[in-house]
Amino acid sequence: MDREAIKKLIPHREPMLLVDEASVEPDHTAIGHYTVRGDEWFLQGHFPGNPVVPGVVLCEIMGQTCCVLLADKISGCTPYFTGIDRVKFRNQVHPGDTIEMHCSIKRVLRNFYFTECAAYVNGKLCASGELSFALVK
């Protein structure tokens, strides 16, 4: 799905919509892509002369990709982070890089979803961790 289809699923809009395209694979993994253009608001001061995508933004990008997995449950709800656990940052992400996210649901408890995510650039792991969400009406 493209950005317009993603907008039909999640409430995020520019400049906070941080997934360009996404799909759900047969193994119930969401694969998302985002290309860092270089003019994003979060790069303006992080860091002058050496722009690097902040780790918290990588978590947000992975989180938005997770929401694609909740497509049939998210209607009429807002997804809120409830936890960010065991996150590790391995490699930097720079303007021009295309980030590929891999996300899967590991556990569901009523309206709480527990996921595992990883973000890659050119096959190199940049970030990984466990994210949890609540779907709130």
N, C-alpha and C positions, 0 to 999 in steps of 0.2 A: 504494500500500500504506500501511496505517496503522502506528502504533507497534508493535502486536503482530506484524504481518508483518515489520517491520524487525528486531525482536528475534530472529526465526527465522533471519535472515541474519548479523547481526553480534553480537559478544559484549558490546557496550556495554549497560549498564543504568543506571537512574536512580542518581545524579544526572548521570551522564556520557552518557546517551542524549540527543542533541541534534538529532534529526530527528523531526518530528511525522508527516510523510507524505512519500512519495517515489514517483516513477514513472520508468520508462525509456521514452523517446520513440522513435518509429520511426527517427530519425536516430542512435540509440544514445547519446543524451545523457540523463543522469539529471537530473531536476528534483526538488529537495527543498524542503521548507518547515519553518521553525521559528518559532514565535511566542514572543518574549521576554516572559515573564510579569512579571518584576520581582523575584521572590523567589529567583532562582537564586543559588547559592553564589558564583559568580564576580562578582556585582554587589555583594556585601556591602561590599567595601572599594575598589571601582573605579568610581566615586569617590563618597564620601559627599556627598549633596546633588546629585550630577550623575552618576547611574549610566550607564556606557557599557560595552557588551560589549567585552572585551579582544580585541585582534587575534589572539592565539594561540587564543582560543576560536572566533573566526570561521574560522580554519584548521581546527580540529577539526570544526566543523560541516560545512565543505566536504568534509573527508576522510571523514566518515561518509556523506555523500551519495555520494561516489565508490564506496564499498563496495557500494552498490546495483547498480552496473554489473558487479560481480564476483560476482553472486548464484550463477551456475552453477559458479564456481571456488572459492568461499570455504568451502564445507562442510568441516569438520574442520580448518580453518586459522584463524589469527589474523592480521588485517591490522596490520602495523606501519609507521609512517611511516619512510621511508628518506631523504626529502629534502623540503624546503620551499624552493622557489626563486622568484625574481622576484615575490615577493608585494608588493602595493601596497595601502595602505589609503586610500580616497578620501573616505568619509563615515562618520560615527558611526552606531552602532546603539544604540537606547535601548529601555527597557521599553515594551511595547505594539507594537513594530515586528514585522512578519512578514518574515523573511528568506527570499528565494527564491534557492536555489543552482542553478547550471547547471554540470554536470561532464561531461567526456568523456575517454575514454582516447585518448592520442596515440601510445603505443608500448608494446610488451610485450617483455620480455626474460626468458624462462623464467618464474620466479615473481615478477618485478618488473614493476610497472605504473606508467606515467608518464602523468599526467593534467593537464588544464587546467581550472581552476575559476573561477567568478565568483559573488559574492554581491550581491544587490540588495535594496533596500527601496523599495517604491513606484516601481520602474523606475529608481532611481538606483543606480549602481555603488558599492558600499561596500568590496569587497575583491576581489582577483583574484590569481591566481598559478598556479604549477605545483607539483603535489604528486606524490610518488612513494611507492610502497608495496611491501612484500614480503609475500607470503602464506606464513606459516610454520606447518607442521604441529605 
